[in-house]
Amino acid sequence: MGLGDIRHDHVIAATVEFRRLGRDKFLRTYGFGRAMSYELVLDGLRYDSKAIAGVAHGYATGDFWKARDFSGGAATVARCLRELGFVVETGAADNRAALLARLRQLKVSRSPGNPAPSRHQPLSLLWAMARAADDRPRLTPWPTFRDEVGPLLVEFGLPNAKATPEYPFWHLQGSGLWEVRGIPAELVKRVPSVGIFNQRHPQAGFTAETADLLCDPVTRLEAIATICETYLGDIDRQALFSRIGLSGYTTAGGLLTACVEETGGADTDEYGRSGGPAPRREATRSVIVRDEALARKVKELEGGRCQVCDTALRYLNRPYSEAAHIRGLGSPHHGPDELQNLLCLCPNCHILFDGLEIYVDSDGHVRGTRDDRAPRPLRRDPGHPMDEAHIAYHRTLCALKARIPGVG
């Protein structure tokens, strides 16, 4: 038995008991301390994530876990709760602020004839963040780092800069966010040579504390945006993200399933017209199960009219609108399926919103990321709650794509 036994309703039952007993009594009763890293956020209230998971496991199996029963760390619990559709955030905002400050203050080198900061460390950190978003191990062997980061430095580094992956592999330790393991103590006092790296096969990656912080999707997005804005302002981010494994950040909905090009389909004539029915193929896929009741609710609250352009469509003699998630449900955003994370949009505005072509500014006005449209207020029914944190997340995505000053 493990965390996989927990279901959404078990977590809800644990939060109900948390509120009934109060935090201190709840934690004492089930043998937990205050959360140090992650808190579950539900309806504006914050809960100690590991304690909630332990009690939810009891509701699921009859075995109420205590803190010592968890084989994985807090990040494992956070990931489990997010997969069930809950919002989990880092409990200490100052830790996030410290992380972002360190990213802005990397000790990057500058060549004599080029005042621009070297991109070696920023690109290496983005590469490592892509691994974190993909749930890959935080520590990477030197041969893997060399073979994957080296070509990246050639492709996106400064013009005429020499690609030296050994430099960020070792010197990122100066950021306080990175560690290297596997180098003998007598060699730590000086920079090891590439020959020693090749011989010893050390591992490097984010410290455990940094990795825990980056498990939170909001923190990870802010970290990616900080690196891009500080060091990579003139790089084609779509090309970089596609190359590095961060394509999910180019849309509000996350990664999309690519269409498969069929070969050997129906015969065509000399004009390219098909001589028979379109070909078929079998496919298996995993999809996120959305709460259709929530989709109906947001459409009812907004009267089936688009909150951006006020269009009211009809299809088959019935009103037609779409429930759009502000922070996408899929990877890497892992947004919650809740009313506070939904907009009622027409298909056109839904495409623009997911494609990061429009965003909602801090004053509640819809603007275009290309400055090609006049701002207009986002219409909202008084009974339709919206979480500003989700809107800010989407705004940061738009700023990351379009380089809009002050949007994030």
C-alpha positions as CSV (number, residue, x, y, z in Angstrom):
1,M,0.0,0.0,0.0
2,G,1.2,3.5,-0.8
3,L,0.2,7.0,-1.8
4,G,-1.3,5.5,-5.0
5,D,-4.2,4.2,-2.8
6,I,-5.3,7.8,-2.0
7,R,-8.2,9.3,-4.0
8,H,-9.6,12.8,-4.3
9,D,-12.5,12.2,-1.8
10,H,-10.0,10.8,0.8
11,V,-8.1,14.0,0.8
12,I,-11.3,16.1,1.1
13,A,-12.3,14.0,4.1
14,A,-8.9,14.7,5.7
15,T,-9.3,18.4,5.2
16,V,-12.7,18.3,6.7
17,E,-11.3,16.7,9.9
18,F,-8.4,19.2,9.9
19,R,-10.9,22.1,10.1
20,R,-13.0,20.3,12.7
21,L,-10.1,19.6,15.0
22,G,-8.0,22.7,14.2
23,R,-4.4,22.5,13.0
24,D,-2.6,21.9,16.3
25,K,-4.9,19.2,17.5
26,F,-5.0,17.5,14.1
27,L,-1.2,17.4,13.9
28,R,-0.8,16.1,17.5
29,T,-3.5,13.4,17.0
30,Y,-1.8,11.9,13.9
31,G,1.8,12.5,14.9
32,F,2.9,15.3,12.5
33,G,4.8,18.5,12.8
34,R,4.2,21.8,10.9
35,A,4.9,21.6,7.1
36,M,8.3,23.0,6.3
37,S,8.1,22.9,2.5
38,Y,4.7,22.2,1.0
39,E,1.1,23.2,1.9
40,L,-2.1,22.1,0.2
41,V,-4.3,25.1,-0.7
42,L,-8.0,24.6,-0.9
43,D,-10.8,27.2,-0.9
44,G,-8.4,29.8,0.4
45,L,-7.2,27.7,3.4
46,R,-3.7,26.1,3.8
47,Y,-3.1,22.6,5.1
48,D,0.1,20.7,6.0
49,S,0.5,18.5,3.0
50,K,2.2,15.4,4.5
51,A,-0.3,15.3,7.4
52,I,-3.2,15.5,5.1
53,A,-1.7,12.7,2.9
54,G,-1.2,10.5,6.0
55,V,-4.8,10.9,7.2
56,A,-6.1,10.5,3.6
57,H,-4.2,7.2,3.4
58,G,-6.0,6.1,6.6
59,Y,-9.4,6.9,5.0
60,A,-8.4,4.9,1.9
61,T,-6.9,1.8,3.6
62,G,-7.6,2.0,7.3
63,D,-3.8,2.5,7.9
64,F,-3.3,6.1,9.1
65,W,0.3,6.9,8.3
66,K,2.5,8.9,10.6
67,A,5.4,11.1,9.5
68,R,7.9,8.2,9.9
69,D,5.8,5.9,7.5
70,F,6.5,8.0,4.4
71,S,9.3,6.5,2.3
72,G,9.4,9.5,-0.1
73,G,10.1,13.1,0.8
74,A,7.7,16.1,0.9
75,A,8.1,16.5,-2.9
76,T,6.7,13.0,-3.4
77,V,3.6,13.9,-1.4
78,A,3.2,17.2,-3.2
79,R,3.4,15.4,-6.6
80,C,0.7,12.9,-5.5
81,L,-1.7,15.6,-4.3
82,R,-1.2,17.6,-7.5
83,E,-1.9,14.5,-9.6
84,L,-5.2,14.3,-7.8
85,G,-6.1,17.8,-8.9
86,F,-5.1,19.8,-5.8
87,V,-3.0,23.0,-5.5
88,V,0.2,22.5,-3.5
89,E,2.5,25.4,-2.9
90,T,5.8,26.0,-1.1
91,G,4.9,27.1,2.4
92,A,7.7,29.6,2.8
93,A,7.5,32.6,0.3
94,D,10.9,33.8,1.5
95,N,12.5,30.5,0.2
96,R,11.1,31.2,-3.2
97,A,12.3,34.8,-3.1
98,A,15.8,33.7,-2.0
99,L,15.9,31.2,-4.9
100,L,15.0,33.9,-7.5
101,A,17.5,36.3,-6.0
102,R,20.3,33.7,-6.3
103,L,19.3,33.1,-9.9
104,R,19.6,36.8,-10.7
105,Q,23.1,36.9,-9.1
106,L,24.9,34.1,-10.8
107,K,28.6,34.6,-11.0
108,V,28.8,34.4,-14.8
109,S,32.0,35.2,-16.7
110,R,32.4,37.8,-19.3
111,S,35.0,37.6,-22.1
112,P,37.4,40.5,-22.7
113,G,35.8,41.6,-26.0
114,N,32.2,40.9,-25.1
115,P,30.4,42.6,-22.2
116,A,27.5,40.2,-22.4
117,P,27.4,37.6,-19.6
118,S,28.2,34.0,-20.5
119,R,25.2,31.8,-21.1
120,H,26.8,28.6,-19.9
121,Q,25.3,28.6,-16.3
122,P,21.8,29.9,-17.3
123,L,21.4,27.4,-20.1
124,S,22.6,24.6,-17.8
125,L,20.1,25.6,-15.1
126,L,17.3,25.6,-17.7
127,W,18.3,22.2,-18.8
128,A,18.2,21.0,-15.2
129,M,14.8,22.6,-14.7
130,A,13.5,20.7,-17.7
131,R,14.6,17.5,-16.1
132,A,12.8,18.6,-12.8
133,A,9.6,19.3,-14.8
134,D,9.9,15.8,-16.3
135,D,10.4,14.2,-12.8
136,R,13.9,12.9,-13.7
137,P,16.6,12.4,-11.1
138,R,18.0,15.7,-9.7
139,L,21.7,14.5,-9.9
140,T,23.1,13.7,-13.4
141,P,26.3,11.8,-14.2
142,W,29.0,13.9,-15.9
143,P,28.9,12.0,-19.2
144,T,25.2,12.7,-19.6
145,F,25.6,16.4,-18.6
146,R,28.5,16.7,-21.1
147,D,26.7,15.0,-24.0
148,E,23.4,16.9,-23.5
149,V,24.5,20.3,-22.3
150,G,27.6,20.6,-24.5
151,P,25.7,20.8,-27.8
152,L,23.2,23.2,-26.2
153,L,26.0,25.6,-25.4
154,V,27.1,25.5,-29.0
155,E,23.6,26.1,-30.3
156,F,22.5,28.9,-27.9
157,G,25.7,30.2,-26.3
158,L,27.2,33.6,-27.2
159,P,28.6,33.9,-30.7
160,N,32.2,32.6,-31.0
161,A,32.1,31.4,-27.3
162,K,33.8,28.0,-26.6
163,A,31.5,25.3,-25.4
164,T,32.9,24.1,-22.0
165,P,30.2,22.1,-20.2
166,E,32.7,21.3,-17.4
167,Y,32.6,25.0,-16.4
168,P,28.9,25.1,-15.3
169,F,29.0,21.5,-14.1
170,W,31.5,22.6,-11.5
171,H,31.1,26.4,-11.0
172,L,27.4,26.4,-10.5
173,Q,28.2,25.3,-6.9
174,G,28.9,29.0,-6.3
175,S,25.2,29.8,-6.7
176,G,24.3,27.8,-3.5
177,L,21.7,26.0,-5.6
178,W,23.9,23.2,-7.0
179,E,26.0,20.4,-5.8
180,V,28.7,18.0,-7.2
181,R,29.3,14.6,-5.8
182,G,31.9,12.0,-6.5
183,I,35.1,14.2,-6.5
184,P,37.7,13.2,-3.9
185,A,38.2,15.6,-1.0
186,E,41.8,16.3,-2.0
187,L,40.7,17.6,-5.4
188,V,37.9,19.9,-4.2
189,K,40.2,22.7,-3.4
190,R,41.0,23.3,-7.1
191,V,39.0,23.0,-10.3
192,P,39.3,19.4,-11.5
193,S,40.3,18.9,-15.1
194,V,38.1,17.3,-17.7
195,G,40.3,14.2,-17.5
196,I,39.4,13.8,-13.8
197,F,35.7,14.3,-14.7
198,N,35.9,11.6,-17.4
199,Q,37.8,9.3,-15.0
200,R,35.7,9.8,-11.9
201,H,32.2,10.2,-13.5
202,P,30.9,12.6,-10.7
203,Q,27.3,13.6,-10.5
204,A,25.9,17.1,-10.3
205,G,22.5,18.8,-10.0
206,F,20.3,20.9,-7.8
207,T,20.6,20.6,-4.0
208,A,17.8,18.7,-2.4
209,E,16.3,22.0,-1.0
210,T,16.4,23.6,-4.4
211,A,14.9,20.6,-6.1
212,D,12.0,20.6,-3.6
213,L,11.3,24.2,-4.3
214,L,11.3,23.6,-8.1
215,C,8.8,20.8,-7.7
216,D,6.2,23.5,-7.2
217,P,5.0,24.5,-10.7
218,V,4.5,28.2,-9.8
219,T,8.1,28.5,-8.4
220,R,9.5,26.6,-11.4
221,L,7.8,29.0,-13.8
222,E,9.1,32.0,-12.0
223,A,12.6,30.5,-11.9
224,I,12.5,29.9,-15.7
225,A,11.2,33.4,-16.4
226,T,13.9,34.9,-14.1
227,I,16.7,33.2,-16.0
228,C,15.3,34.1,-19.4
229,E,14.7,37.8,-18.5
230,T,18.1,38.2,-16.8
231,Y,20.5,36.4,-19.1
232,L,18.7,35.2,-22.3
233,G,16.7,38.3,-23.5
234,D,17.6,38.0,-27.2
235,I,17.2,34.2,-27.6
236,D,14.3,32.7,-29.6
237,R,12.6,31.1,-26.6
238,Q,10.3,28.9,-28.6
239,A,13.3,27.3,-30.3
240,L,15.2,27.1,-27.0
241,F,12.3,25.5,-25.1
242,S,11.7,23.0,-27.9
243,R,15.3,22.0,-27.9
244,I,15.7,21.9,-24.1
245,G,12.5,20.0,-23.2
246,L,10.4,22.9,-22.0
247,S,7.8,23.0,-24.9
248,G,5.0,22.8,-22.4
249,Y,5.7,26.4,-21.4
250,T,4.8,27.7,-24.9
251,T,1.1,27.2,-24.4
252,A,-1.2,27.8,-21.4
253,G,-2.6,24.3,-21.7
254,G,0.8,22.5,-21.6
255,L,2.0,19.9,-24.0
256,L,-0.3,19.0,-26.9
257,T,-0.5,15.6,-28.6
258,A,1.2,15.8,-32.0
259,C,-0.7,14.6,-35.0
260,V,0.7,11.4,-36.5
261,E,1.4,11.6,-40.2
262,E,-0.2,8.6,-41.9
263,T,1.5,6.7,-44.7
264,G,-0.1,4.3,-47.1
265,G,-3.6,5.7,-46.8
266,A,-6.4,5.7,-49.3
267,D,-5.5,5.9,-53.0
268,T,-5.7,9.3,-54.6
269,D,-6.3,10.3,-58.2
270,E,-4.1,12.6,-60.3
271,Y,-5.5,15.7,-58.5
272,G,-4.8,14.3,-55.1
273,R,-8.4,13.5,-54.3
274,S,-9.1,10.4,-52.2
275,G,-10.7,7.4,-53.9
276,G,-12.1,6.0,-50.7
277,P,-12.8,6.7,-47.0
278,A,-10.2,8.3,-44.8
279,P,-7.8,5.8,-43.2
280,R,-8.2,4.8,-39.6
281,R,-5.7,3.9,-36.9
282,E,-6.0,2.5,-33.4
283,A,-4.6,4.7,-30.6
284,T,-4.4,4.5,-26.8
285,R,-4.0,7.7,-24.8
286,S,-4.2,8.9,-21.2
287,V,-6.4,12.0,-20.7
288,I,-7.2,14.2,-17.7
289,V,-10.7,13.7,-16.4
290,R,-12.4,17.1,-16.0
291,D,-15.4,17.9,-13.8
292,E,-18.1,18.5,-16.3
293,A,-20.4,20.0,-13.6
294,L,-17.8,22.8,-13.1
295,A,-17.7,23.5,-16.8
296,R,-21.5,23.8,-16.9
297,K,-21.5,26.0,-13.8
298,V,-19.1,28.6,-15.2
299,K,-21.1,28.7,-18.4
300,E,-24.3,29.2,-16.4
301,L,-22.8,32.0,-14.3
302,E,-21.6,33.9,-17.4
303,G,-24.8,33.3,-19.3
304,G,-22.9,31.4,-22.1
305,R,-21.2,34.7,-23.2
306,C,-17.5,35.0,-23.8
307,Q,-15.9,36.9,-20.9
308,V,-13.4,38.5,-23.3
309,C,-15.3,39.6,-26.4
310,D,-18.9,39.2,-25.1
311,T,-19.9,36.9,-28.0
312,A,-22.8,34.6,-27.5
313,L,-22.7,31.7,-30.0
314,R,-25.3,29.1,-30.9
315,Y,-24.7,25.7,-32.3
316,L,-27.5,23.2,-33.3
317,N,-30.0,25.8,-31.9
318,R,-28.3,25.8,-28.5
319,P,-25.9,28.2,-26.8
320,Y,-22.3,27.3,-27.3
321,S,-19.3,28.4,-25.2
322,E,-16.2,26.7,-23.8
323,A,-14.9,26.4,-20.2
324,A,-11.2,27.4,-20.4
325,H,-8.7,26.7,-17.6
326,I,-6.6,29.7,-16.7
327,R,-3.7,27.6,-15.4
328,G,-3.6,24.4,-17.5
329,L,-4.3,21.0,-16.0
330,G,-1.6,19.2,-17.9
331,S,2.2,19.1,-17.5
332,P,4.1,21.2,-16.7
333,H,1.4,23.6,-15.2
334,H,-0.6,21.1,-13.1
335,G,-3.4,23.5,-12.4
336,P,-6.5,22.5,-10.4
337,D,-9.9,21.7,-11.9
338,E,-11.9,24.2,-9.9
339,L,-14.3,27.0,-10.6
340,Q,-11.7,29.6,-9.5
341,N,-9.5,28.4,-12.4
342,L,-12.1,28.6,-15.1
343,L,-13.2,31.2,-17.7
344,C,-16.2,31.1,-20.1
345,L,-14.8,31.8,-23.5
346,C,-15.8,31.6,-27.2
347,P,-13.7,29.2,-29.3
348,N,-11.7,32.1,-30.9
349,C,-10.7,33.7,-27.5
350,H,-10.1,30.2,-26.0
351,I,-7.5,29.6,-28.8
352,L,-5.9,33.0,-28.2
353,F,-5.8,32.6,-24.4
354,D,-4.2,29.1,-24.6
355,G,-1.8,30.3,-27.3
356,L,-0.6,33.1,-25.0
357,E,-1.8,35.8,-27.5
358,I,-4.0,37.5,-24.8
359,Y,-3.7,37.9,-21.1
360,V,-5.4,39.6,-18.2
361,D,-3.4,42.4,-16.6
362,S,-3.3,43.2,-12.9
363,D,-6.2,45.7,-13.3
364,G,-8.5,43.1,-14.9
365,H,-8.1,44.2,-18.5
366,V,-7.6,41.8,-21.4
367,R,-4.6,42.8,-23.5
368,G,-2.8,41.4,-26.5
369,T,0.8,40.2,-26.1
370,R,1.6,41.7,-29.5
371,D,0.1,45.1,-28.5
372,D,-2.3,44.8,-31.4
373,R,-5.6,45.2,-29.6
374,A,-7.2,47.8,-27.4
375,P,-7.5,46.7,-23.7
376,R,-11.0,45.8,-22.5
377,P,-12.3,44.7,-19.1
378,L,-12.6,41.0,-18.4
379,R,-16.3,40.6,-17.8
380,R,-17.1,38.5,-14.8
381,D,-20.3,37.7,-12.9
382,P,-20.3,38.6,-9.2
383,G,-20.9,35.0,-8.3
384,H,-18.0,33.7,-10.3
385,P,-14.9,33.6,-8.1
386,M,-11.5,33.7,-9.9
387,D,-8.1,33.1,-8.2
388,E,-5.7,35.9,-9.0
389,A,-2.8,33.5,-8.5
390,H,-3.9,31.5,-11.5
391,I,-4.4,34.7,-13.6
392,A,-0.9,35.8,-12.6
393,Y,0.5,32.4,-13.6
394,H,-0.9,32.8,-17.1
395,R,0.3,36.4,-17.2
396,T,3.9,35.2,-16.5
397,L,3.6,32.6,-19.2
398,C,2.7,35.4,-21.7
399,A,5.5,37.5,-20.5
400,L,7.9,34.6,-20.9
401,K,6.8,34.1,-24.5
402,A,6.4,37.7,-25.6
403,R,9.0,39.5,-23.4
404,I,6.5,42.0,-22.2
405,P,8.1,44.3,-19.5
406,G,6.3,44.3,-16.2
407,V,3.6,41.8,-17.2
408,G,4.8,39.0,-14.9
